[in-house]
Amino acid sequence: MKISHVNAEISSLFDRYALGLDYDEIDDAWTSGLFTKDVLIEFPVSRHVGIDGLAEYHRKALAMWAGTHHVNTPSIVSVTGDRATLRANMTSVHVHHPREGEERPHYVSGTYVTGDAVHTEHGWRLSRLSFELTWKTGNPPD
C-alpha cells in the first residue's frame, strides 16, 4: 500500500470524526468504524478510555448544545509500519440552547489536535485523539 494512500486513509478517519460530530448518528457502528477498542479521547475538560460507552460519551457532550459545527485543517500524518501519528487544527462552534428572552454568543474554540492510529484487522483505526485548547471566545456551557 502506497504511503500517500495510507496517509489519506488515516486523515479520512479524523475528517469522518469531525463531520460525524455534526451530522452523523453517534452510535456503536460510528465508533467501531473509527476507533480501536482501547482508544483514548482527551478534551481539556474530560476524557474517555475505551470504545465501550464512547458513543454515549459523545452524545452526552453534544446534547449540551443546540448545534455544533466543527471545521478542521488537513491532517499531517506520519506513518511508521502499522502505527501512525496525526496533527491538525480544529475550530468548533457551539450553539447554545435558546432561553426565553436571552441571546448568548456562540461558544467558539480553536484546538490543536494530536492523535495516533493503528492498522488493525479491520483497517486503520484511531487509538488516541487529544485536543489542546488554543483559544476560546463566547460563553461556555452552563
Secondary structure, DSSP 8 states (H G I E B T S, - for coil): --HHHHHHHHHHHHHHHHHHHHHS--SHHHHHTTEEEEEEEE-SS-EEESSTTHHHHHHHHHTTSSEEEEEE---EEEEETTEEEEEEEEEEEEE---BTTB----EEEEEEEEEEEEEETTEEEEEEEEEEEEEEES----
